[in-house]
Amino acid sequence: MSNQEEEVEYANGDYEMGEVDEDMYFAGRMMGDSESDEEDEDEYENLDNKITDTSAAEARRGKDIQGIPWERLSISREKYRQTRLEQYKNYENIPQSGEASVKECKPTSKGGAYYEFRQNTRSVKSTILHFQLRNLVWSTSKHDVYLMSQYVIMHWSSLTSKKTEVLNVSGHVAPREKHPGSLLEGFTQTQVSTLAVRDNLLIAGGFQGELICKDINRPGVSFCTRTTYEDNAITNAIDIYNSPSGAVHFTASNNDCGVRDFDMERFQLVKHFSYPWPVNVSLVSHNNLFSLPMGIAIGINFLCNLVEYLLLMSRVLLKIGGEKEVQKCI
């Protein structure tokens, strides 16, 4: 491998999610145990140690916002981007769906400011085992970020640049409160696949259908349960919301084709919706009238169902079909 090829690999490996074997994902391998990650760290340790945090002022002066020291590499940022665009292939579970979407989509105008860069820090790194996992980085304000780092859910503040451990699931975690349906024995070495944070409530979902609920301002956890004992039990997404009565609820979307609605005041399951396909995400509308569960109907296409929650029954209002790779963007 040439020196330039090695440097492309460096820029690619440290800042881009690599391919992960599907068996590794569904078998639920230990997070953070990737041999390739260890090899990358050893190979580029000297260069990696020289990369520092980047502020908005430094970015305006031309510093790379990811901290990649392009001036020390023989390949430029522009050349690397060109190479990536030419060689990188997006994941598709429906072949040619990208090309089909381009033909149907309207052209967009470029040049608008979608966001303004403020800061990039190297002091805390999130752990995302598979590119289909979502919500393992969660922002509750302009300055507060919660993220999964190995087996620890961390809080990081952009104001103080400090990180704090919120919940460590590397060992045994058991509830300190007693609620009907709660698993008092808890869980050991939970592999977190998704999380949600709102107000003082943190909910972590696991590869085996685990749910762990914690009040951030109190020690320990409040509630532990397992939503399903199916083989394909991965918790894909969690949505915390207020019901029309004002009570705090959350929905958990799982690969067992279910969406479950929990009342957090009593830590009780209120409703279980079942679908003919694994549910990637389910979001409740701002007026609490509807839920939008989204997933893939195997062998057909993805379907969206609007479910009216006020009646606490699955009344389908609208069904949308289309062979598009959009469900992973939610």
JOBEL-V787162 format. One record per residue. SS is DSSP state (alpha for helix, beta for strand, coil for the rest). Layout:
ss-><SS | SS>
//
This chain:
ss-><coil | coil | alpha | alpha | alpha | alpha | alpha | alpha | alpha | alpha | alpha | alpha | alpha | alpha | alpha | coil | coil | coil | coil | coil | coil | alpha | alpha | alpha | alpha | alpha | alpha | coil | coil | coil | coil | coil | coil | coil | alpha | alpha | alpha | alpha | alpha | alpha | alpha | alpha | alpha | coil | alpha | alpha | alpha | alpha | coil | coil | coil | coil | coil | beta | beta | alpha | alpha | alpha | alpha | alpha | coil | coil | coil | coil | coil | coil | coil | coil | coil | alpha | alpha | alpha | coil | coil | coil | coil | alpha | alpha | alpha | alpha | alpha | alpha | alpha | alpha | alpha | alpha | alpha | coil | coil | coil | coil | coil | coil | coil | coil | coil | alpha | alpha | alpha | alpha | alpha | alpha | alpha | alpha | coil | coil | coil | coil | coil | coil | coil | coil | coil | coil | coil | coil | coil | coil | beta | beta | coil | coil | coil | coil | coil | coil | coil | coil | coil | coil | coil | coil | coil | coil | coil | coil | beta | beta | beta | coil | coil | coil | coil | beta | beta | beta | beta | beta | beta | coil | coil | beta | beta | beta | beta | beta | beta | coil | coil | coil | coil | beta | beta | beta | beta | beta | beta | beta | coil | coil | coil | beta | beta | coil | beta | coil | coil | coil | coil | coil | coil | coil | coil | coil | coil | coil | beta | beta | coil | coil | coil | beta | beta | beta | beta | beta | beta | beta | coil | coil | beta | beta | beta | beta | beta | beta | coil | coil | coil | beta | beta | beta | beta | beta | beta | coil | coil | coil | coil | coil | beta | coil | beta | beta | beta | beta | coil | coil | coil | coil | coil | coil | coil | coil | beta | beta | beta | beta | beta | beta | beta | beta | coil | coil | coil | coil | coil | beta | beta | beta | beta | beta | beta | beta | coil | coil | coil | beta | beta | beta | beta | beta | beta | coil | coil | coil | coil | beta | beta | beta | beta | beta | beta | beta | coil | coil | coil | coil | beta | beta | beta | beta | beta | beta | coil | coil | coil | coil | coil | beta | beta | beta | beta | beta | beta | beta | coil | coil | coil | coil | coil | beta | beta | beta | beta | beta | beta | beta | coil | coil | coil | coil | coil | coil | coil | beta | beta | beta | beta | beta | beta | beta | coil | coil | coil | coil | alpha | alpha | alpha | coil>
//
